Amino acid sequence: MKKENKMAPVPSSNGYEMNEIRSAFEAFKEANDQRLAEIEKKQTADVLSIEKVDRIDQALTEQKAAMDRLKLQQQRPVLDISAANAPSESKQAWGQYMRHGDVSKLLESKQLSIGSNPDGGFVAPDETAQQITQLLQDASPMRQIAEVRQVGSSNYKKPISRGGASAGWTGETAARPETLTPTLDLIAFPAAELYAMPAATQALLDDSFADIDQWLAAEVQDVFAAQETTAFVNGDGVGKPKGFLAYTNTANATQAWGEIGYVATGAAGAFASTDPIDALIDLIYAPKAVYRPGARFVMNRRTVSAVRKFKDADGNYIWQPASLAGQPSTLLGYAVTEIEEMPDIAAGANAIAFGDFRRGYLIVDRAGVRVVRDPYSSKPFVLFYTTKKVGGGVQDFNAIKLLKFAVS
């Protein structure tokens, strides 16, 4: 049989998109240079110049977003309904439940009935859970930069070394004095329940060529990713993951374990009027050298728009578009990840984060996705109450630093 997919294949145009972004950035630099020259000459910029810079800046943002959407579409798998890829018995039983509510085969399958009860629905097969997880990985910027670990319990505990271990040199026959033992902390990452309730028509469920698992994964992708990202950034840890901005933050020079260190810009709600780049350089050197090779900036698109206008002492723009498709833009040579849940630049706001997020933040996925089929609550639609358990929190408080828009 031929391959079947809900969506038509998306043509690859990454090269064209990259050329468009590079061309737009060249136009942006030219317009911004003109604006800066007018400010230097007349102490103010012409309104038309300001509008032109803002218009091109908006175009750059939209083109980058369009390329990201295209990349996501190209990553969506194509369903292969060939004899060699015939669904397993458990997959067929799952399909009967999803399409028709038939649970008889599910109850016979140990893999699917484990942990199920009359009110709690059924655990989806591994293929379905992996499909949802993969789409979440593609859609969630935090999942792309943090460490993600799958666990089997609802409260994962990880021993964390706070340092203190020592080593020494010795000769072949010399004495070996006892070294210091490391200081360990046991950090808990409880998994909270994340849910969504997509609706399907019976016509879709009756369509034998429709991939119901792919439909379910695509339906929960956006809502799961949006809720997760908000929690990973700002969550208070009560019934949800704890975001890295929710921890106590203190000046980097006095930061203690359990706190996130920050660097101040020197101006309330803004970069300093003179040498604004200095704050970004200080932020880069706030983490220890061991964290910088894997470090990146995290901010929202409005903050990107602000730093995109900055130049270094040699007149070079410190923000640069990606040189290849699939790569991020850079700021002072470090990758930039745009996360809309980051706060805007404002007085006292931690609008920019920098560090090695893979070492600094841990996302915990409890294995299994549970689905309850509900054909009664919203006739003629069939609802699928879908839940998964997710936790998250900072695992290394030295790996992530913040830029605080404040005097000190």
N, C-alpha and C positions, 0 to 999 in steps of 0.2 A: 504493500500500500504506500501511497505517497505521504510525505510529511504534511502535517496539518498544524496550523497555528492560528490563534485568535487575531493576531495582528499581521499586517502585511510586512514583509521584510523592509527594514529601514536602510536606505542606501548609505554607504559610507562616504562622508564628505568632510572628514576631519581635517584634511589638508586645506580644503577651501575655507573652512571655519577658522583655522589657525592663521591663514593669510589675511582674512578679514579682520581678526583681532589685532594682528601686527600693524595692518594699515591704519586701523582706527587709533591705535596707540601713537603712531607717528603723527597723525593729525592732532591728537590730543596734546602731544608735546609741543607742536608748533603753535597751537592756540594758547596753551598755558604760558609758553615763553613770551608771546606777545602781551598777555595779561600782566606778567611780571615786569616786562619792560615799561609798560604804561604806568605801573605803580611806582617804579623807580624814577621815572621821568616826571610824573604829575602828582605823585603821592596817592593816586587813586586809579582804578582801572575803569575803562569804558564799559558801560552796561552791556553793549553788544558783545564785547570780548568775554565778559563773565558768563553771559548766556551761552555763547559758543562753547566755552570750556565745559559748562554743566551739561550741555546737550551731548557732546562727544563722550563725556564721562559716563552718562546714562547709557549711551549706545554700547560702550565697552562692557558695562555691567550686563546688559541684556544679551550681548553676543556670547559672553562667557556662560551665562545661564542657559542659553540655547544649546551650546556645545555640550554642557553637562547633561542636559536632557537627552540629547542625541546619543551620548555615550551610554546612558542608562537603557535606552530603547534597544541599542545594539547588543547589550549584554543579556537581554531577556532570551531564555532558551527556546528553541524550536522543538515542538513535540514530534517525536518520531514514533509513529504507530506501525511499525513493521513487525513481521513475525518474530524476528530475532529479539525484539524489544517488547514482547508481549507482557502485559502486567502479571505480577505474581498473584497467587491465590489470595493473599492478604490484601493486596491492592484492589483486586476485583471485589472483595467483600467490603472494602472501604468505599468503593465507587457505588455499590448498591445502597449503602447507608446514605451517602451524600445525595444521590439522585432520587431514591424512592423511600428512604427511611427504613429500609429492611435491615434489622439488626441481627437476624438469625445467624448469618455467616460470621458476623463480628464476634458474637458470643462464643462461637466455636474456635475462634482464633485467639490463642493465648497472648500473642504479641499485642493485639489491639485491645483486649478486654482487661488487661492488667490496670488496676487503679480506676476502673470505670464503675459507675453506679447508676441507678435509674435517673438521678437528677443531675449527675455530673458530666454526662456526655461520654465520649470515647476519645482515647488518645490516638491522634493521627499516626499513620505509618511513618517510618523514618524518612521515606522519600518526600512526603508532604512537608514534614517539619524542616527538612534540609532546604527545600525549595523556598519556604517562607524566610528562613534564616539567610539564605543567599541574597534574596531580594532586599532584605533589611540591610545587609552588609553594603549593597550597592547604593541604597538610598540614604543611609545614615552617615553623615560626615564623622560623627564621633566613633562609630564602629570601624571606620577606615583608619583612624589614627591611634586608637586605644588598643590595649590588650583585651582580647575576647576569649573567655574560657567557658566551656560547657561542663556543668557539674550535675550530680545526681541528687543533691539535697537542696532544701529551701534556704539553708543558711550556711554559706561557704565561709570557712575561716582560714585565713592565710597567715602564717608566721612571717613577720617582716623584720629584717635586720636593720637596726638603727646605727650600725657601726660599732666600733670598739674592739673588733677582732684585730689581732696583731700577728706579725710574722717576723722572722729573723734569719740571719746568715749564720752558718756554722761550718766547721771543717768536718772531714770524714770521720774523725774519731773524737771530736770535741763534744763537750756536754751540750745538751739541748734543753735549756730552761723552759719551763711552762709558759705558754703565751696567754694573752688575755682572751677571754671568751667574748663573743659578740653580745650586744644588748638586743633582745628580741621583743617585739610586740606582736600580739595576736589580734589581727584586725578582722572583724566580721563583715561580710557582704550579704545581708539578707536579700532574698529574691522576692519581689512584690509581684502581684498579678496584674498583667496588662491585658486589656480586652478590647474587642471590636465586634460589631454585629453587622456584617455585610448581608445584603438581601439579593436573592436571585429569583427570576421568574421560573415557572415550571417549564416553559418552553426551552429555556437555556439548559435546565437539568435533563430534559428529555433528548437533547441534541447529543447523539452518540459521538459526534466528532469534536465536541467542545471538551477541552481539558479542564475539568472541574477543579483539580488541584491547582493548576496554573491560575485559574480565575480567582480562587480563594486567596492565594498568595499575593496576587496583584491587588486585590481589594483591601487586604489588611496592611499592605506595604506602606502606603502613605500615612495612614492614621497611626500605625505602630511607630514608624520612624519619627513622626512629628512629636508624639508623646515621649518617646525615648529620649530624643535629643534635648527636649526641654528639661527633662529630669536629669540627664547627664551633665547639663550646664548649671541649672538653677535649683534642682530638686532638693527638698529639705530632708529627705531620708525617711519620712514618715509615710509608709505605704507606697513608697517609690524609691528609686535610687537616689543617692546623695550627690548633687552636682559639685563640680570642683570650685564654683564660685560661692557655694553655701558654707564652706569651711571658714573659720576665723582667719582673716587676713591681717597681717602686720608688716611693718617696715622690714625689708629683707635683712637689714643688719641685725635685727633683734628677733628674727623668726625662730620659733621653737618647733619641735616635732608635733605634728597635729595641726599646724598652721600653714597657710600659704603666704609666702613672702611677696611683697609688692615693691615696685619702684614708682616714685611720684614724678609726674611731668613737670612740677614746679609752678603750675598755673591751675586754678580752679576751673574745671570743665573745659579745658583746652590744652593744646601743646604750648610750650613756652614761646613767647613772641620772637625770641632770638635763639638760634640754633635748636630748633625743635627736634632735629634728628638725634640730638644727644640723649634724649630720654629713651629712644628705641635702642641705641647702642648700649646704654646702661642696662636695659632689660635683657639684651642678648648675653651680657656678661654677668647677670645676676645668678644663673645656675652655675654649678661647678662645671669644669671643662668636660667631664665625662658625659654630661647630658647634652652637650651642644651638637655632636655629630648627627643625632637623630631628632634634633629640635625643629620646631616650626612655629609660625605665628598663627593665632586663632583670633578672628574678629568678624563682625558682620559687614555687609556690603557697603553700608554708609561710612563706616570707619575706613574701609579700603579706599573709598572715594576721597577721603581726606588725606591719607598718606600717599596716595597716587601722585599728588601734586608736589611732593617734597623732592629737593635735589641735594646732593652732597656738596662738599666744598669745591669739587672739580666741575660742578655744573651737570653731573649725571643724575638722571632720575633713579631713585632708590627702589622704586617698584618696577618690575619688568614682567611682561606677559610670558606665558609658557613658550618654550622654544619648540616643543613637540606636543602632538595631540596626546591627551591623557595625563599630561604632567601639570602640576599646579603653577600658578604665577609665583613670583618670588619677591621678597622684600629684604633688602640688604643681603641678598644671597641665600635667604632661608625661605622654605616653602610657606605659602599662605593657604590656610584652610578657612573658607567662609562658612560661618555658622550663624544663621539669622537670630538665634536665641541669645547671642552675646549682646550685652547692653550697648546702647548708643553712647557716644561721647557726651558726658554731662558731669556736673560737679560731683566729685567723689566716686564716679563710676569706674569699675575695673573693665574697661572696654576692650582691652587687648590682653591676651595671654600668650606666653611663650614658654616652650620647653619640650621635653621628650614625653609626649603623651602616652606612648606605648609603655614606657616604664612608669609613668606617673599615675595613669588611670586604668582601673580594671573594670570590665563589663562581664557580668556573670549571667550566663543563660542556663536555666535548669532544663535538662533534656525533656522533650515532649511538648506537643501542642495539643490542647484539648478542644474538641468541637461538639457543641450541642445543636442538633437540628431542630428548628422550631417552625412547623408549617401552620401554626394556629394564630399566633399573636398579631400578624399583619397580613392577613389574606388580601389578595391572592399571592403575595410574595412568601417565599420560604426564607427564614432568617437563620443564620449560622453564627451562633454565639461562640466566638473563638478566643481562647485565652492562652497565654504563655507567661512564664515567670522569669523576670529579669531583675537583676540587682546591679549595683555599680557604686564605685567610690574611689577616692584617692588611695593609692597603695604606696606611693613614694612622695612625700611632701617636699622633697628637695628638687624634684624633677620639673615642677611647673611653677612659673612666676607670673605675676600680673603687673600690668601698667595701670596705675591709678591716676585719674585726671584730677589731681589735687595739688595744693602747694607743698604739702609734706605728708 
